[in-house]
Amino acid sequence: MGFDPLVEHERTRAALRAAVPRLVRLVRGVPDRDAASGVPVWTVGDVGAHLAAVYLAYGSAVSADGSVKWDEVLPAGDMAFIERITAMNDTSIGLISGAERGLLGDFLTGRAETFLRVTEGLAPDTPVAAPWYGQEVTLAAVTGLMLSESLVHGLDIARGARLPWPIGPDEARLVLGQILPTVMPLALDRAKARNVRIAFDLVIKGGLRLAVVVEDGTVTVTRDAPPRAYDCRITAAPTAFLLVSFRRTPIWKAIAGGRMRAGGRRPWLAMQLGELITTP
C-alpha cells in the first residue's frame, strides 16, 4: 500500500508546528551567541540568523508578500547547485545582525505562524516559486525543507551551546520522505554522475522506501516504486540517515553504531551515493 501524500503533508505540518516552539526555546536559551556552532565556519548567532533568513524566504515564497527583494540577494550569473546554495548561505547570515539577533525567537515564531496560516488547506502538490533553487517546487517539499532546516540547524545551535536537541525518528522520516525526491535531483553532481548507472534501494526504517536511480547525469527518486532489480540496498535508521545526508554525522559512525548498512548485489556502491549528491 502506497503512502497518502495529503496525510504525509499534514503530518509534516504538525511536526513543524511542534518543532518551532522547541527551536525558539533553544534560541532564547543560548548563553553565548558568539560561541562556535556545529557548522565550523559559523557562530551560534550566525546559525540563528541563517534560520531567520530561511523562514523569511519560505514565508515570502508561499505568500508572495514582497518581503524579500530577490534581485538584491540572489547570486548573479549561472551557478552549479552547490555554488548557488553556498552563496545564498553566505548572504543569509548577514541579513540579521547585531541587536536583531537577540530577537530571533519572536521572529521565528511570527514567520512560522504566517507560513502555516497561509498554507493551511493548500494541496501538497501546490507549486511554490523557490528563487534560491531557480525553479518551482511543491508545497510538500517546502514544508519538509522548513522542518529539516529547523531540526538540523537546531542541532548546530545546540552543539555550540552544549544544550540537548533530540531529533526523533518520526520527524526525520517525514523530512526524508518530503525532501529527497525534490532535493536529490537538484543536488546531483552531474559531472560525477556522467556515464554512471546505479539503482539504489533506499530503505528507511519505519516504512519509507525510495528508489534512487542514477542514469548518465540524472537521478530520479521514487517513493514506493514498482519492483525492479537494484544494484545496492541501503538500510538506515531515519535520524542517522538525515544526519549523514547533511554531513552532521560521519557515515562510518552510523555504520559502526549499526544505524546504517549496505546490501544487495553490489553493496560497496553505497558510498558512491554520498559522493554523487552534493551538499554545501
PyRosetta script that sets phi, psi and omega in degrees:
from pyrosetta import init, pose_from_sequence

init()
pose = pose_from_sequence("MGFDPLVEHERTRAALRAAVPRLVRLVRGVPDRDAASGVPVWTVGDVGAHLAAVYLAYGSAVSADGSVKWDEVLPAGDMAFIERITAMNDTSIGLISGAERGLLGDFLTGRAETFLRVTEGLAPDTPVAAPWYGQEVTLAAVTGLMLSESLVHGLDIARGARLPWPIGPDEARLVLGQILPTVMPLALDRAKARNVRIAFDLVIKGGLRLAVVVEDGTVTVTRDAPPRAYDCRITAAPTAFLLVSFRRTPIWKAIAGGRMRAGGRRPWLAMQLGELITTP")
pose.set_psi(1, 127.6)
pose.set_omega(1, -177.8)
pose.set_phi(2, -78.0)
pose.set_psi(2, 169.5)
pose.set_omega(2, -179.4)
pose.set_phi(3, -79.2)
pose.set_psi(3, 157.3)
pose.set_omega(3, 177.3)
pose.set_phi(4, -98.8)
pose.set_psi(4, 110.6)
pose.set_omega(4, -176.4)
pose.set_phi(5, -57.0)
pose.set_psi(5, -37.3)
pose.set_omega(5, -178.3)
pose.set_phi(6, -68.8)
pose.set_psi(6, -44.5)
pose.set_omega(6, 178.7)
pose.set_phi(7, -62.2)
pose.set_psi(7, -43.6)
pose.set_omega(7, -179.4)
pose.set_phi(8, -63.4)
pose.set_psi(8, -39.8)
pose.set_omega(8, 179.6)
pose.set_phi(9, -65.0)
pose.set_psi(9, -44.7)
pose.set_omega(9, 179.6)
pose.set_phi(10, -65.2)
pose.set_psi(10, -36.1)
pose.set_omega(10, 176.7)
pose.set_phi(11, -65.7)
pose.set_psi(11, -36.6)
pose.set_omega(11, 178.3)
pose.set_phi(12, -68.4)
pose.set_psi(12, -40.8)
pose.set_omega(12, 175.9)
pose.set_phi(13, -60.4)
pose.set_psi(13, -43.1)
pose.set_omega(13, 179.6)
pose.set_phi(14, -64.2)
pose.set_psi(14, -38.9)
pose.set_omega(14, 179.1)
pose.set_phi(15, -66.1)
pose.set_psi(15, -39.3)
pose.set_omega(15, 177.3)
pose.set_phi(16, -65.6)
pose.set_psi(16, -43.5)
pose.set_omega(16, 179.9)
pose.set_phi(17, -60.0)
pose.set_psi(17, -36.0)
pose.set_omega(17, 179.6)
pose.set_phi(18, -77.6)
pose.set_psi(18, -31.6)
pose.set_omega(18, -176.0)
pose.set_phi(19, -74.5)
pose.set_psi(19, -32.1)
pose.set_omega(19, -173.3)
pose.set_phi(20, -62.0)
pose.set_psi(20, -49.2)
pose.set_omega(20, 178.5)
pose.set_phi(21, -60.7)
pose.set_psi(21, -35.4)
pose.set_omega(21, 177.6)
pose.set_phi(22, -65.4)
pose.set_psi(22, -41.7)
pose.set_omega(22, 178.0)
pose.set_phi(23, -64.0)
pose.set_psi(23, -42.1)
pose.set_omega(23, -179.1)
pose.set_phi(24, -64.5)
pose.set_psi(24, -41.8)
pose.set_omega(24, 176.8)
pose.set_phi(25, -61.6)
pose.set_psi(25, -39.0)
pose.set_omega(25, 178.2)
pose.set_phi(26, -63.0)
pose.set_psi(26, -49.2)
pose.set_omega(26, -178.4)
pose.set_phi(27, -59.9)
pose.set_psi(27, -42.6)
pose.set_omega(27, -178.8)
pose.set_phi(28, -71.9)
pose.set_psi(28, -20.9)
pose.set_omega(28, -178.2)
pose.set_phi(29, -92.6)
pose.set_psi(29, 1.9)
pose.set_omega(29, -179.1)
pose.set_phi(30, -69.1)
pose.set_psi(30, 122.6)
pose.set_omega(30, -177.6)
pose.set_phi(31, -77.7)
pose.set_psi(31, -25.2)
pose.set_omega(31, -175.5)
pose.set_phi(32, -145.6)
pose.set_psi(32, 104.2)
pose.set_omega(32, -178.1)
pose.set_phi(33, -71.2)
pose.set_psi(33, -13.1)
pose.set_omega(33, 178.9)
pose.set_phi(34, -92.3)
pose.set_psi(34, 0.6)
pose.set_omega(34, 179.2)
pose.set_phi(35, -69.7)
pose.set_psi(35, 152.2)
pose.set_omega(35, 176.0)
pose.set_phi(36, -62.6)
pose.set_psi(36, 144.7)
pose.set_omega(36, -179.2)
pose.set_phi(37, -107.4)
pose.set_psi(37, -172.9)
pose.set_omega(37, 175.1)
pose.set_phi(38, -72.8)
pose.set_psi(38, -9.5)
pose.set_omega(38, 172.8)
pose.set_phi(39, -99.0)
pose.set_psi(39, 113.5)
pose.set_omega(39, -168.8)
pose.set_phi(40, -51.1)
pose.set_psi(40, -36.4)
pose.set_omega(40, -174.7)
pose.set_phi(41, -92.4)
pose.set_psi(41, -0.9)
pose.set_omega(41, -176.5)
pose.set_phi(42, -117.4)
pose.set_psi(42, 146.5)
pose.set_omega(42, 169.2)
pose.set_phi(43, -81.4)
pose.set_psi(43, 171.7)
pose.set_omega(43, 174.9)
pose.set_phi(44, -59.1)
pose.set_psi(44, -40.9)
pose.set_omega(44, 177.8)
pose.set_phi(45, -64.0)
pose.set_psi(45, -35.8)
pose.set_omega(45, 177.0)
pose.set_phi(46, -62.5)
pose.set_psi(46, -43.6)
pose.set_omega(46, 179.8)
pose.set_phi(47, -63.0)
pose.set_psi(47, -43.2)
pose.set_omega(47, 177.1)
pose.set_phi(48, -60.9)
pose.set_psi(48, -41.1)
pose.set_omega(48, 178.1)
pose.set_phi(49, -64.7)
pose.set_psi(49, -40.3)
pose.set_omega(49, 177.3)
pose.set_phi(50, -61.5)
pose.set_psi(50, -43.8)
pose.set_omega(50, 178.4)
pose.set_phi(51, -60.5)
pose.set_psi(51, -42.6)
pose.set_omega(51, 178.1)
pose.set_phi(52, -61.0)
pose.set_psi(52, -40.4)
pose.set_omega(52, 178.8)
pose.set_phi(53, -65.8)
pose.set_psi(53, -38.2)
pose.set_omega(53, 177.4)
pose.set_phi(54, -62.7)
pose.set_psi(54, -48.0)
pose.set_omega(54, 179.3)
pose.set_phi(55, -61.5)
pose.set_psi(55, -39.2)
pose.set_omega(55, 177.8)
pose.set_phi(56, -63.1)
pose.set_psi(56, -44.5)
pose.set_omega(56, -177.5)
pose.set_phi(57, -65.0)
pose.set_psi(57, -47.5)
pose.set_omega(57, -178.5)
pose.set_phi(58, -67.3)
pose.set_psi(58, -38.6)
pose.set_omega(58, 177.5)
pose.set_phi(59, -63.8)
pose.set_psi(59, -41.2)
pose.set_omega(59, 178.0)
pose.set_phi(60, -64.9)
pose.set_psi(60, -37.6)
pose.set_omega(60, -178.0)
pose.set_phi(61, -65.4)
pose.set_psi(61, -40.9)
pose.set_omega(61, -176.4)
pose.set_phi(62, -82.5)
pose.set_psi(62, -23.6)
pose.set_omega(62, -176.7)
pose.set_phi(63, -102.4)
pose.set_psi(63, -15.9)
pose.set_omega(63, -176.7)
pose.set_phi(64, 50.2)
pose.set_psi(64, 43.9)
pose.set_omega(64, -175.8)
pose.set_phi(65, -88.9)
pose.set_psi(65, -0.9)
pose.set_omega(65, 177.7)
pose.set_phi(66, 74.5)
pose.set_psi(66, 14.1)
pose.set_omega(66, -177.2)
pose.set_phi(67, -73.7)
pose.set_psi(67, -15.1)
pose.set_omega(67, 176.4)
pose.set_phi(68, -118.1)
pose.set_psi(68, 125.1)
pose.set_omega(68, 175.8)
pose.set_phi(69, -90.0)
pose.set_psi(69, 90.3)
pose.set_omega(69, -170.0)
pose.set_phi(70, -62.2)
pose.set_psi(70, -31.6)
pose.set_omega(70, -179.8)
pose.set_phi(71, -67.6)
pose.set_psi(71, -15.6)
pose.set_omega(71, 179.6)
pose.set_phi(72, -93.4)
pose.set_psi(72, -18.3)
pose.set_omega(72, -175.0)
pose.set_phi(73, -116.0)
pose.set_psi(73, -20.4)
pose.set_omega(73, -179.4)
pose.set_phi(74, -73.3)
pose.set_psi(74, 142.1)
pose.set_omega(74, 177.0)
pose.set_phi(75, -66.0)
pose.set_psi(75, 146.1)
pose.set_omega(75, -178.6)
pose.set_phi(76, -83.4)
pose.set_psi(76, 148.5)
pose.set_omega(76, 174.7)
pose.set_phi(77, 82.2)
pose.set_psi(77, 170.1)
pose.set_omega(77, 178.2)
pose.set_phi(78, -78.8)
pose.set_psi(78, 133.3)
pose.set_omega(78, 179.7)
pose.set_phi(79, -137.0)
pose.set_psi(79, 152.0)
pose.set_omega(79, 170.1)
pose.set_phi(80, -66.7)
pose.set_psi(80, 158.1)
pose.set_omega(80, -176.5)
pose.set_phi(81, -52.0)
pose.set_psi(81, -49.6)
pose.set_omega(81, -174.9)
pose.set_phi(82, -64.4)
pose.set_psi(82, -36.9)
pose.set_omega(82, 178.9)
pose.set_phi(83, -69.5)
pose.set_psi(83, -39.7)
pose.set_omega(83, -179.3)
pose.set_phi(84, -64.4)
pose.set_psi(84, -47.3)
pose.set_omega(84, -178.4)
pose.set_phi(85, -68.3)
pose.set_psi(85, -38.2)
pose.set_omega(85, 177.7)
pose.set_phi(86, -61.8)
pose.set_psi(86, -42.6)
pose.set_omega(86, 178.8)
pose.set_phi(87, -64.7)
pose.set_psi(87, -41.0)
pose.set_omega(87, 178.2)
pose.set_phi(88, -64.4)
pose.set_psi(88, -41.1)
pose.set_omega(88, 178.7)
pose.set_phi(89, -61.6)
pose.set_psi(89, -43.0)
pose.set_omega(89, 179.4)
pose.set_phi(90, -61.4)
pose.set_psi(90, -39.6)
pose.set_omega(90, 178.7)
pose.set_phi(91, -68.5)
pose.set_psi(91, -38.1)
pose.set_omega(91, -171.4)
pose.set_phi(92, -60.3)
pose.set_psi(92, -38.2)
pose.set_omega(92, -173.7)
pose.set_phi(93, -73.2)
pose.set_psi(93, -13.2)
pose.set_omega(93, 178.3)
pose.set_phi(94, -93.8)
pose.set_psi(94, -6.1)
pose.set_omega(94, -177.5)
pose.set_phi(95, -73.7)
pose.set_psi(95, -25.9)
pose.set_omega(95, 179.0)
pose.set_phi(96, -130.5)
pose.set_psi(96, 121.2)
pose.set_omega(96, -175.8)
pose.set_phi(97, -146.3)
pose.set_psi(97, 176.0)
pose.set_omega(97, 175.5)
pose.set_phi(98, 58.9)
pose.set_psi(98, -137.1)
pose.set_omega(98, -176.2)
pose.set_phi(99, -63.9)
pose.set_psi(99, -25.6)
pose.set_omega(99, 179.9)
pose.set_phi(100, -60.1)
pose.set_psi(100, -27.7)
pose.set_omega(100, -178.7)
pose.set_phi(101, -68.6)
pose.set_psi(101, -19.5)
pose.set_omega(101, 175.6)
pose.set_phi(102, -76.9)
pose.set_psi(102, -9.6)
pose.set_omega(102, -178.4)
pose.set_phi(103, -109.8)
pose.set_psi(103, 16.0)
pose.set_omega(103, -175.1)
pose.set_phi(104, -61.3)
pose.set_psi(104, -35.8)
pose.set_omega(104, -178.9)
pose.set_phi(105, -58.6)
pose.set_psi(105, -46.7)
pose.set_omega(105, 179.0)
pose.set_phi(106, -65.0)
pose.set_psi(106, -39.7)
pose.set_omega(106, -178.9)
pose.set_phi(107, -63.8)
pose.set_psi(107, -48.0)
pose.set_omega(107, -179.1)
pose.set_phi(108, -61.7)
pose.set_psi(108, -42.4)
pose.set_omega(108, 179.7)
pose.set_phi(109, -60.6)
pose.set_psi(109, -48.8)
pose.set_omega(109, -177.6)
pose.set_phi(110, -64.3)
pose.set_psi(110, -43.4)
pose.set_omega(110, -178.7)
pose.set_phi(111, -68.7)
pose.set_psi(111, -38.4)
pose.set_omega(111, 178.5)
pose.set_phi(112, -65.1)
pose.set_psi(112, -42.8)
pose.set_omega(112, 178.8)
pose.set_phi(113, -61.7)
pose.set_psi(113, -40.7)
pose.set_omega(113, 178.7)
pose.set_phi(114, -64.3)
pose.set_psi(114, -45.1)
pose.set_omega(114, 179.9)
pose.set_phi(115, -58.6)
pose.set_psi(115, -49.4)
pose.set_omega(115, -177.4)
pose.set_phi(116, -66.7)
pose.set_psi(116, -35.5)
pose.set_omega(116, 179.3)
pose.set_phi(117, -69.2)
pose.set_psi(117, -45.7)
pose.set_omega(117, -177.3)
pose.set_phi(118, -65.2)
pose.set_psi(118, -33.8)
pose.set_omega(118, -175.4)
pose.set_phi(119, -94.5)
pose.set_psi(119, 0.9)
pose.set_omega(119, 179.6)
pose.set_phi(120, -57.4)
pose.set_psi(120, 127.0)
pose.set_omega(120, 176.2)
pose.set_phi(121, 82.4)
pose.set_psi(121, -6.7)
pose.set_omega(121, 178.4)
pose.set_phi(122, -76.6)
pose.set_psi(122, 147.2)
pose.set_omega(122, -179.2)
pose.set_phi(123, -68.4)
pose.set_psi(123, 147.6)
pose.set_omega(123, -179.5)
pose.set_phi(124, -58.5)
pose.set_psi(124, -29.6)
pose.set_omega(124, -178.1)
pose.set_phi(125, -91.3)
pose.set_psi(125, 12.5)
pose.set_omega(125, 175.2)
pose.set_phi(126, -58.6)
pose.set_psi(126, 126.4)
pose.set_omega(126, -180.0)
pose.set_phi(127, -72.2)
pose.set_psi(127, 138.7)
pose.set_omega(127, 178.6)
pose.set_phi(128, -127.9)
pose.set_psi(128, 127.7)
pose.set_omega(128, 176.9)
pose.set_phi(129, -68.2)
pose.set_psi(129, 129.2)
pose.set_omega(129, 178.6)
pose.set_phi(130, -124.0)
pose.set_psi(130, 83.1)
pose.set_omega(130, -175.3)
pose.set_phi(131, -57.4)
pose.set_psi(131, -30.6)
pose.set_omega(131, -179.5)
pose.set_phi(132, -68.1)
pose.set_psi(132, -21.3)
pose.set_omega(132, 173.7)
pose.set_phi(133, -96.3)
pose.set_psi(133, -16.3)
pose.set_omega(133, -178.3)
pose.set_phi(134, 79.5)
pose.set_psi(134, 20.7)
pose.set_omega(134, -179.9)
pose.set_phi(135, -164.3)
pose.set_psi(135, 173.8)
pose.set_omega(135, 174.9)
pose.set_phi(136, -84.9)
pose.set_psi(136, 149.8)
pose.set_omega(136, 171.6)
pose.set_phi(137, -133.2)
pose.set_psi(137, 170.8)
pose.set_omega(137, -179.1)
pose.set_phi(138, -81.9)
pose.set_psi(138, 158.9)
pose.set_omega(138, 175.9)
pose.set_phi(139, -61.7)
pose.set_psi(139, -36.2)
pose.set_omega(139, 177.7)
pose.set_phi(140, -58.5)
pose.set_psi(140, -44.0)
pose.set_omega(140, -179.9)
pose.set_phi(141, -66.8)
pose.set_psi(141, -42.1)
pose.set_omega(141, 179.8)
pose.set_phi(142, -61.7)
pose.set_psi(142, -42.8)
pose.set_omega(142, 179.2)
pose.set_phi(143, -64.7)
pose.set_psi(143, -41.9)
pose.set_omega(143, 176.4)
pose.set_phi(144, -64.2)
pose.set_psi(144, -36.7)
pose.set_omega(144, 178.4)
pose.set_phi(145, -67.9)
pose.set_psi(145, -39.5)
pose.set_omega(145, 176.4)
pose.set_phi(146, -62.4)
pose.set_psi(146, -40.1)
pose.set_omega(146, 177.8)
pose.set_phi(147, -66.3)
pose.set_psi(147, -42.1)
pose.set_omega(147, -179.5)
pose.set_phi(148, -64.3)
pose.set_psi(148, -42.4)
pose.set_omega(148, 178.3)
pose.set_phi(149, -61.6)
pose.set_psi(149, -41.3)
pose.set_omega(149, -179.2)
pose.set_phi(150, -64.2)
pose.set_psi(150, -44.9)
pose.set_omega(150, -176.5)
pose.set_phi(151, -71.7)
pose.set_psi(151, -49.0)
pose.set_omega(151, -174.2)
pose.set_phi(152, -70.8)
pose.set_psi(152, -45.2)
pose.set_omega(152, 179.3)
pose.set_phi(153, -74.5)
pose.set_psi(153, -25.0)
pose.set_omega(153, 169.9)
pose.set_phi(154, -60.1)
pose.set_psi(154, -40.6)
pose.set_omega(154, 176.8)
pose.set_phi(155, -64.0)
pose.set_psi(155, -40.2)
pose.set_omega(155, 178.4)
pose.set_phi(156, -60.2)
pose.set_psi(156, -42.9)
pose.set_omega(156, 178.8)
pose.set_phi(157, -66.1)
pose.set_psi(157, -45.2)
pose.set_omega(157, -177.4)
pose.set_phi(158, -62.8)
pose.set_psi(158, -38.9)
pose.set_omega(158, 178.8)
pose.set_phi(159, -63.9)
pose.set_psi(159, -41.5)
pose.set_omega(159, 179.3)
pose.set_phi(160, -69.7)
pose.set_psi(160, -35.7)
pose.set_omega(160, -177.5)
pose.set_phi(161, -89.8)
pose.set_psi(161, -2.3)
pose.set_omega(161, -178.3)
pose.set_phi(162, 57.1)
pose.set_psi(162, 48.1)
pose.set_omega(162, 178.7)
pose.set_phi(163, -121.2)
pose.set_psi(163, 154.3)
pose.set_omega(163, -179.4)
pose.set_phi(164, -72.3)
pose.set_psi(164, 147.4)
pose.set_omega(164, 177.1)
pose.set_phi(165, -155.8)
pose.set_psi(165, 79.9)
pose.set_omega(165, 178.5)
pose.set_phi(166, -73.3)
pose.set_psi(166, 143.5)
pose.set_omega(166, 172.8)
pose.set_phi(167, -117.2)
pose.set_psi(167, 113.4)
pose.set_omega(167, -175.5)
pose.set_phi(168, -75.0)
pose.set_psi(168, 155.2)
pose.set_omega(168, -179.8)
pose.set_phi(169, -62.8)
pose.set_psi(169, -34.7)
pose.set_omega(169, 179.4)
pose.set_phi(170, -66.7)
pose.set_psi(170, -42.5)
pose.set_omega(170, 176.8)
pose.set_phi(171, -60.0)
pose.set_psi(171, -48.6)
pose.set_omega(171, -177.7)
pose.set_phi(172, -62.8)
pose.set_psi(172, -40.8)
pose.set_omega(172, -179.2)
pose.set_phi(173, -64.1)
pose.set_psi(173, -40.8)
pose.set_omega(173, 177.0)
pose.set_phi(174, -61.9)
pose.set_psi(174, -45.4)
pose.set_omega(174, 178.4)
pose.set_phi(175, -56.9)
pose.set_psi(175, -50.8)
pose.set_omega(175, -176.0)
pose.set_phi(176, -61.8)
pose.set_psi(176, -42.9)
pose.set_omega(176, -179.2)
pose.set_phi(177, -66.9)
pose.set_psi(177, -32.5)
pose.set_omega(177, -177.0)
pose.set_phi(178, -85.2)
pose.set_psi(178, -33.1)
pose.set_omega(178, -171.8)
pose.set_phi(179, -102.1)
pose.set_psi(179, -30.6)
pose.set_omega(179, -173.1)
pose.set_phi(180, -61.2)
pose.set_psi(180, -41.1)
pose.set_omega(180, 178.3)
pose.set_phi(181, -60.7)
pose.set_psi(181, -25.3)
pose.set_omega(181, 178.8)
pose.set_phi(182, -92.7)
pose.set_psi(182, -45.7)
pose.set_omega(182, -170.3)
pose.set_phi(183, -78.0)
pose.set_psi(183, -37.9)
pose.set_omega(183, -177.8)
pose.set_phi(184, -58.2)
pose.set_psi(184, -46.5)
pose.set_omega(184, 177.4)
pose.set_phi(185, -61.7)
pose.set_psi(185, -34.9)
pose.set_omega(185, 178.0)
pose.set_phi(186, -69.0)
pose.set_psi(186, -37.9)
pose.set_omega(186, -172.0)
pose.set_phi(187, -90.8)
pose.set_psi(187, 1.8)
pose.set_omega(187, 180.0)
pose.set_phi(188, -63.4)
pose.set_psi(188, 131.6)
pose.set_omega(188, 172.1)
pose.set_phi(189, -80.1)
pose.set_psi(189, 98.9)
pose.set_omega(189, -171.0)
pose.set_phi(190, -66.5)
pose.set_psi(190, -29.8)
pose.set_omega(190, 178.1)
pose.set_phi(191, -66.9)
pose.set_psi(191, -45.5)
pose.set_omega(191, 179.1)
pose.set_phi(192, -68.0)
pose.set_psi(192, -28.2)
pose.set_omega(192, -176.7)
pose.set_phi(193, -85.8)
pose.set_psi(193, -4.7)
pose.set_omega(193, 179.7)
pose.set_phi(194, -64.0)
pose.set_psi(194, 131.6)
pose.set_omega(194, -179.7)
pose.set_phi(195, 67.1)
pose.set_psi(195, 13.1)
pose.set_omega(195, 177.0)
pose.set_phi(196, -98.1)
pose.set_psi(196, 134.2)
pose.set_omega(196, 175.8)
pose.set_phi(197, -135.4)
pose.set_psi(197, 103.3)
pose.set_omega(197, -179.2)
pose.set_phi(198, -139.3)
pose.set_psi(198, 135.8)
pose.set_omega(198, 174.3)
pose.set_phi(199, -111.8)
pose.set_psi(199, 116.8)
pose.set_omega(199, 178.9)
pose.set_phi(200, -101.7)
pose.set_psi(200, 136.1)
pose.set_omega(200, 170.7)
pose.set_phi(201, -101.8)
pose.set_psi(201, 103.4)
pose.set_omega(201, -175.8)
pose.set_phi(202, -97.8)
pose.set_psi(202, 111.9)
pose.set_omega(202, -176.7)
pose.set_phi(203, -111.2)
pose.set_psi(203, 112.1)
pose.set_omega(203, 177.1)
pose.set_phi(204, -98.9)
pose.set_psi(204, 121.9)
pose.set_omega(204, -174.3)
pose.set_phi(205, -57.4)
pose.set_psi(205, 136.2)
pose.set_omega(205, 179.6)
pose.set_phi(206, 109.1)
pose.set_psi(206, -0.8)
pose.set_omega(206, 172.3)
pose.set_phi(207, 126.1)
pose.set_psi(207, -6.7)
pose.set_omega(207, -178.5)
pose.set_phi(208, -95.2)
pose.set_psi(208, 129.7)
pose.set_omega(208, 178.7)
pose.set_phi(209, -137.3)
pose.set_psi(209, 130.0)
pose.set_omega(209, -177.0)
pose.set_phi(210, -128.5)
pose.set_psi(210, 135.6)
pose.set_omega(210, 170.0)
pose.set_phi(211, -93.9)
pose.set_psi(211, 115.5)
pose.set_omega(211, -179.5)
pose.set_phi(212, -111.0)
pose.set_psi(212, 107.7)
pose.set_omega(212, -172.1)
pose.set_phi(213, -117.2)
pose.set_psi(213, 114.0)
pose.set_omega(213, 178.0)
pose.set_phi(214, -97.3)
pose.set_psi(214, 124.7)
pose.set_omega(214, -178.5)
pose.set_phi(215, -138.9)
pose.set_psi(215, 100.5)
pose.set_omega(215, 171.1)
pose.set_phi(216, 48.1)
pose.set_psi(216, 60.2)
pose.set_omega(216, 173.6)
pose.set_phi(217, 91.2)
pose.set_psi(217, 3.9)
pose.set_omega(217, 176.0)
pose.set_phi(218, -133.2)
pose.set_psi(218, 161.6)
pose.set_omega(218, 174.7)
pose.set_phi(219, -141.2)
pose.set_psi(219, 137.7)
pose.set_omega(219, 173.0)
pose.set_phi(220, -116.6)
pose.set_psi(220, 141.8)
pose.set_omega(220, -179.7)
pose.set_phi(221, -126.6)
pose.set_psi(221, 117.3)
pose.set_omega(221, -172.5)
pose.set_phi(222, -126.0)
pose.set_psi(222, 128.8)
pose.set_omega(222, 174.9)
pose.set_phi(223, -81.0)
pose.set_psi(223, 140.5)
pose.set_omega(223, 175.6)
pose.set_phi(224, 48.3)
pose.set_psi(224, 51.5)
pose.set_omega(224, -178.2)
pose.set_phi(225, -69.3)
pose.set_psi(225, 155.0)
pose.set_omega(225, 175.1)
pose.set_phi(226, -60.5)
pose.set_psi(226, 157.3)
pose.set_omega(226, 179.8)
pose.set_phi(227, -57.4)
pose.set_psi(227, 141.1)
pose.set_omega(227, 177.4)
pose.set_phi(228, -159.8)
pose.set_psi(228, 171.8)
pose.set_omega(228, 176.4)
pose.set_phi(229, -83.4)
pose.set_psi(229, 135.1)
pose.set_omega(229, 178.2)
pose.set_phi(230, -116.7)
pose.set_psi(230, 148.9)
pose.set_omega(230, 175.8)
pose.set_phi(231, -81.8)
pose.set_psi(231, -35.3)
pose.set_omega(231, -172.2)
pose.set_phi(232, -148.2)
pose.set_psi(232, 135.1)
pose.set_omega(232, 174.5)
pose.set_phi(233, -109.6)
pose.set_psi(233, 129.2)
pose.set_omega(233, 175.4)
pose.set_phi(234, -112.8)
pose.set_psi(234, 122.1)
pose.set_omega(234, 178.3)
pose.set_phi(235, -114.6)
pose.set_psi(235, 128.3)
pose.set_omega(235, -173.8)
pose.set_phi(236, -147.1)
pose.set_psi(236, 149.6)
pose.set_omega(236, 167.7)
pose.set_phi(237, -70.0)
pose.set_psi(237, 141.2)
pose.set_omega(237, -172.4)
pose.set_phi(238, -59.3)
pose.set_psi(238, -45.4)
pose.set_omega(238, -178.6)
pose.set_phi(239, -66.5)
pose.set_psi(239, -39.1)
pose.set_omega(239, 178.8)
pose.set_phi(240, -62.0)
pose.set_psi(240, -44.8)
pose.set_omega(240, -178.8)
pose.set_phi(241, -66.5)
pose.set_psi(241, -38.3)
pose.set_omega(241, 177.4)
pose.set_phi(242, -59.0)
pose.set_psi(242, -47.6)
pose.set_omega(242, -175.5)
pose.set_phi(243, -73.1)
pose.set_psi(243, -32.7)
pose.set_omega(243, 174.4)
pose.set_phi(244, -67.7)
pose.set_psi(244, -42.1)
pose.set_omega(244, -178.7)
pose.set_phi(245, -61.3)
pose.set_psi(245, -35.9)
pose.set_omega(245, 180.0)
pose.set_phi(246, -94.5)
pose.set_psi(246, 13.4)
pose.set_omega(246, 176.1)
pose.set_phi(247, 61.0)
pose.set_psi(247, 29.5)
pose.set_omega(247, 176.8)
pose.set_phi(248, -94.3)
pose.set_psi(248, -16.7)
pose.set_omega(248, 175.9)
pose.set_phi(249, -133.9)
pose.set_psi(249, 130.9)
pose.set_omega(249, 177.3)
pose.set_phi(250, -64.0)
pose.set_psi(250, 142.3)
pose.set_omega(250, -177.3)
pose.set_phi(251, -62.7)
pose.set_psi(251, -33.2)
pose.set_omega(251, -179.5)
pose.set_phi(252, -62.9)
pose.set_psi(252, -33.5)
pose.set_omega(252, -179.0)
pose.set_phi(253, -69.4)
pose.set_psi(253, -40.4)
pose.set_omega(253, 177.8)
pose.set_phi(254, -65.4)
pose.set_psi(254, -39.0)
pose.set_omega(254, 178.7)
pose.set_phi(255, -68.1)
pose.set_psi(255, -45.7)
pose.set_omega(255, -179.2)
pose.set_phi(256, -62.0)
pose.set_psi(256, -32.0)
pose.set_omega(256, -180.0)
pose.set_phi(257, -85.4)
pose.set_psi(257, 3.0)
pose.set_omega(257, 178.3)
pose.set_phi(258, 75.9)
pose.set_psi(258, 16.0)
pose.set_omega(258, -177.4)
pose.set_phi(259, -95.2)
pose.set_psi(259, -9.2)
pose.set_omega(259, 173.9)
pose.set_phi(260, -142.9)
pose.set_psi(260, 142.8)
pose.set_omega(260, 174.3)
pose.set_phi(261, -152.3)
pose.set_psi(261, 156.5)
pose.set_omega(261, -179.5)
pose.set_phi(262, -116.7)
pose.set_psi(262, 147.1)
pose.set_omega(262, 177.8)
pose.set_phi(263, -150.6)
pose.set_psi(263, -161.5)
pose.set_omega(263, -178.4)
pose.set_phi(264, 90.8)
pose.set_psi(264, -167.7)
pose.set_omega(264, -175.4)
pose.set_phi(265, -69.6)
pose.set_psi(265, -32.3)
pose.set_omega(265, -176.2)
pose.set_phi(266, -136.7)
pose.set_psi(266, 69.4)
pose.set_omega(266, -173.4)
pose.set_phi(267, -61.5)
pose.set_psi(267, -25.5)
pose.set_omega(267, -178.9)
pose.set_phi(268, -64.7)
pose.set_psi(268, -14.6)
pose.set_omega(268, 179.5)
pose.set_phi(269, -74.6)
pose.set_psi(269, -10.4)
pose.set_omega(269, -177.7)
pose.set_phi(270, -56.7)
pose.set_psi(270, -39.6)
pose.set_omega(270, -178.8)
pose.set_phi(271, -64.6)
pose.set_psi(271, -24.7)
pose.set_omega(271, -177.0)
pose.set_phi(272, -71.3)
pose.set_psi(272, -25.9)
pose.set_omega(272, 179.6)
pose.set_phi(273, -60.1)
pose.set_psi(273, -44.4)
pose.set_omega(273, 179.2)
pose.set_phi(274, -66.4)
pose.set_psi(274, -24.7)
pose.set_omega(274, 178.0)
pose.set_phi(275, -80.3)
pose.set_psi(275, -27.8)
pose.set_omega(275, -177.2)
pose.set_phi(276, -83.0)
pose.set_psi(276, -28.8)
pose.set_omega(276, -179.4)
pose.set_phi(277, -99.5)
pose.set_psi(277, 119.5)
pose.set_omega(277, -174.2)
pose.set_phi(278, -90.7)
pose.set_psi(278, 153.8)
pose.set_omega(278, 172.6)
pose.set_phi(279, -140.7)
pose.set_psi(279, 150.8)
pose.set_omega(279, 179.3)
pose.set_phi(280, -62.3)
pose.dump_pdb("model.pdb")
